[in-house]
Amino acid sequence: MTEPTRNKIFKALTIAGSDSGGGAGIQADLKTFQELGVYGMSALTAVTAQNTLGVQGVYPLEADAVTAQLDSIGTDLTPDAVKTGMLFSSGLILAVAEKVSQYGWDHLVVDPVMVAKGGSPLLQQEAVQALIRYLLPLALAVTPNIPEAEILSGMKISGMADRETAARLIHAMGPRYVVLKGGHVDEDSPMVTDLVFDGEKFTYWESPRVATQHTHGTGCTYSAALTAELAQHKTVPEAIQTAKAFIHAAIEDGLNIGSGHGPTNHFAYQNRMRGRR
């Protein structure tokens, strides 16, 4: 059975963990998909107990439970783009990679979620190699921050030359685009510079740095915005441009809730588009 082609609805799938505080994980992803006009679907990999103060518990699902969710989607609701977030273990990574390959989901964004904002590990140590070996070769884009890029590349990153070297090393693992986010470095700089490598050239994307502690879920939100735009058949550079604008608005027009690292404002981008800032 095929879906009707009239009034095309673009669909995006997030394969990630649940954040009970709503700032990251599938909650952030689905909010972002909705705000960017894409129908959102989810396959849950883990339940976390967390808030703006940190992660109080992580409860991963069995691989069979994740596989069943992906089969339900793959046999009926074909996504136009897919993103992965928290995968936690090598078993879950293998299950996801198998289904991505089986269903031919080639617009895949891998957000290599490894550590929560408060420092709690969200990816087991042994799972890093499974991510590199099985999932990155399937990715259209991978979106590590600097600490994640250091783990993936196996090198310490300081200046821009190091970032370029790390991007080359990660690109050699299989993704077609490496989007290396710069928010974790040069924190005294007024600008944040993201580096994008497509295997041939480097592109640098700058945005003003926002002085705030309310940045919980920025990585999830950014990669979800990228995925939503790819689902609508935007090119990767076009999708990056919108994702950058979306996350910058979400950080700058903060909600200022919670006692710790609060969530970003998923309403902000569309509010600006409507002149409601």
C-alpha positions in Angstrom: 0.0 0.0 0.0 1.3 3.5 -0.9 0.3 6.8 0.7 -1.7 9.3 -1.3 0.5 11.9 -3.0 -2.0 14.7 -2.9 -1.4 17.4 -0.2 2.0 15.9 0.7 2.7 15.8 4.4 6.4 15.7 5.2 7.3 13.3 8.0 10.3 13.1 10.3 11.3 10.4 12.7 13.3 10.8 15.9 15.0 7.7 17.5 15.9 8.9 20.9 15.4 8.9 24.7 12.6 10.6 26.6 13.4 13.7 28.8 10.9 14.0 31.5 11.8 17.7 31.8 10.8 18.3 28.2 13.9 20.2 27.2 15.8 17.6 25.2 15.3 14.1 23.7 12.1 13.2 21.8 10.2 16.0 23.5 12.5 18.7 22.0 12.6 16.9 18.7 8.8 16.6 18.3 8.4 20.3 19.3 10.9 21.3 16.7 9.4 19.2 14.0 6.0 20.7 14.7 7.3 24.3 14.7 8.9 23.7 11.3 5.8 22.2 9.7 6.8 18.6 9.7 4.7 15.6 11.1 6.8 14.1 13.8 7.1 10.4 14.8 9.2 8.8 17.5 10.9 5.5 18.4 11.8 5.6 22.1 15.2 4.1 23.1 15.2 5.0 26.8 13.3 6.7 29.6 15.2 9.2 31.6 14.3 10.9 34.9 15.7 14.4 34.5 15.1 18.1 35.1 17.1 21.3 34.7 19.3 20.2 37.7 20.5 16.9 36.1 19.7 13.3 35.2 18.3 11.3 38.1 17.9 8.0 36.3 18.3 6.3 32.9 16.2 3.3 32.0 17.0 1.9 28.5 14.6 -0.2 26.5 15.4 -3.6 25.1 16.6 -3.7 21.5 13.5 -5.7 20.5 11.3 -2.9 21.8 13.1 -0.4 19.6 13.1 -2.7 16.6 9.3 -3.2 16.9 8.7 0.6 16.9 10.9 1.0 13.9 9.1 -1.8 12.0 5.7 -0.2 12.9 6.9 3.1 11.3 8.8 1.5 8.4 5.9 -0.6 7.2 3.3 2.2 7.2 4.6 5.7 7.8 7.7 6.1 5.7 9.7 9.1 7.1 11.2 11.7 4.8 14.1 12.2 7.2 15.3 10.5 10.4 17.5 11.6 13.3 19.0 9.6 16.1 19.7 11.0 19.6 20.4 9.1 22.7 21.0 5.4 21.8 22.9 4.4 25.1 24.2 1.0 24.2 25.9 -0.9 21.4 22.9 -3.3 21.2 20.5 -0.4 20.5 22.9 1.1 18.0 23.1 -2.2 16.1 19.3 -2.5 16.1 18.8 1.0 14.8 21.5 0.6 12.1 19.9 -2.6 10.9 16.5 -1.0 10.5 17.8 2.2 8.9 19.6 0.0 6.3 16.6 -2.3 5.8 14.2 0.6 5.1 16.6 2.6 3.1 16.3 5.7 5.3 19.1 7.7 3.6 18.3 11.2 5.0 19.7 10.3 8.4 21.1 12.8 10.9 23.1 11.4 13.7 23.4 13.5 16.8 26.0 11.5 18.8 24.5 12.2 22.3 27.1 11.1 24.8 26.9 13.3 27.9 24.0 15.3 29.4 24.4 19.0 30.1 25.1 18.2 33.8 27.7 15.6 33.0 25.8 12.4 33.3 26.8 9.8 30.6 24.1 9.0 28.1 26.2 6.6 25.9 28.1 3.6 27.3 31.8 3.6 26.6 31.7 0.4 24.6 29.0 1.8 22.4 31.2 4.5 20.8 32.9 2.0 18.5 29.5 0.6 17.5 28.4 4.1 16.6 31.5 4.7 14.5 31.4 1.3 12.8 27.7 0.8 12.1 25.8 4.1 12.2 28.1 6.8 11.0 28.5 5.2 7.5 24.7 5.5 7.1 24.5 9.2 8.0 23.9 12.1 5.7 25.1 14.3 8.5 26.6 14.0 12.0 26.3 16.9 14.4 28.9 16.5 17.3 29.8 19.2 19.7 33.5 19.7 20.6 33.6 17.1 23.4 31.7 14.5 21.3 34.1 15.3 18.3 37.1 14.7 20.6 35.7 11.2 21.6 34.9 10.3 18.0 38.2 11.5 16.5 40.3 10.4 19.4 42.1 13.8 19.6 42.1 16.9 21.7 40.6 19.9 20.0 41.7 23.4 20.8 42.0 25.8 17.8 40.3 25.8 14.4 43.1 23.7 12.8 42.3 21.0 15.3 38.6 21.2 14.5 39.3 20.8 10.8 41.5 17.8 11.5 38.9 16.2 13.6 36.2 16.9 11.0 38.3 15.1 8.4 38.8 12.1 10.7 35.1 11.9 11.4 34.2 12.3 7.7 36.4 9.3 6.9 34.1 7.3 9.1 31.3 7.6 6.5 29.0 10.5 7.0 28.6 12.8 4.0 28.6 16.0 6.1 30.2 16.7 9.4 28.6 19.6 11.3 31.0 20.4 14.1 29.3 22.7 16.6 31.4 25.4 18.3 29.5 26.4 21.3 31.8 24.6 23.8 34.9 26.5 22.8 36.1 30.1 22.9 33.4 30.9 25.5 34.8 34.5 25.9 34.3 35.1 22.2 31.2 37.1 21.1 30.6 34.7 18.2 30.0 31.0 18.0 31.5 29.3 14.9 30.2 26.0 13.6 32.4 24.1 11.0 30.8 22.1 8.2 32.9 19.7 6.1 31.5 17.9 3.1 34.6 15.9 2.2 36.0 18.6 -0.1 35.6 22.0 1.5 35.1 23.6 4.9 32.3 26.1 5.5 32.1 28.3 8.6 28.8 29.4 10.1 28.9 32.2 12.7 26.2 33.4 15.1 26.3 35.7 18.1 27.0 34.0 21.4 24.2 34.3 23.9 25.2 34.6 27.6 22.8 32.2 29.4 22.8 29.0 31.3 19.5 28.0 29.7 20.9 25.8 27.0 19.5 22.3 27.9 18.6 20.4 24.7 20.4 22.7 22.3 22.0 19.8 20.5 18.8 17.9 20.2 16.9 20.9 19.0 19.5 21.9 16.4 19.7 18.4 14.9 15.9 18.1 14.9 15.6 21.4 13.0 18.2 20.1 10.5 16.2 16.9 10.1 12.9 18.8 9.7 14.3 20.8 6.9 15.9 17.8 5.2 12.5 16.1 5.4 11.1 19.0 3.3 13.8 18.2 0.6 16.1 21.2 1.5 19.8 20.8 0.7 22.1 20.3 3.7 23.4 23.9 3.5 19.8 25.2 3.3 18.8 23.0 6.3 21.8 24.2 8.3 20.9 27.9 7.7 17.4 27.3 9.1 18.6 25.1 12.0 21.1 27.8 13.0 18.4 30.5 13.0 16.0 28.2 14.9 18.4 27.3 17.7 19.7 30.9 18.0 16.2 32.2 18.5 15.4 29.4 20.9 18.4 30.3 23.1 18.2 34.1 22.8 14.4 34.3 23.6 14.8 32.0 26.6 12.0 30.7 28.8 14.0 31.1 32.0 12.4 28.2 33.8 14.0 25.7 36.2 16.7 26.1 38.8 19.6 24.8 36.7 20.3 24.5 32.9 16.9 25.4 31.7 15.4 24.4 28.3 15.4 26.5 25.1 12.3 28.2 23.7 10.9 26.1 20.9 8.3 28.8 20.1 10.8 31.5 19.5 11.6 31.0 15.8 8.0 31.0 14.6 7.2 33.9 16.9 9.9 35.9 15.2 8.6 34.9 11.8 5.2 36.2 12.8 6.7 39.4 14.3 5.8 38.5 17.9 9.2 38.6 19.4 
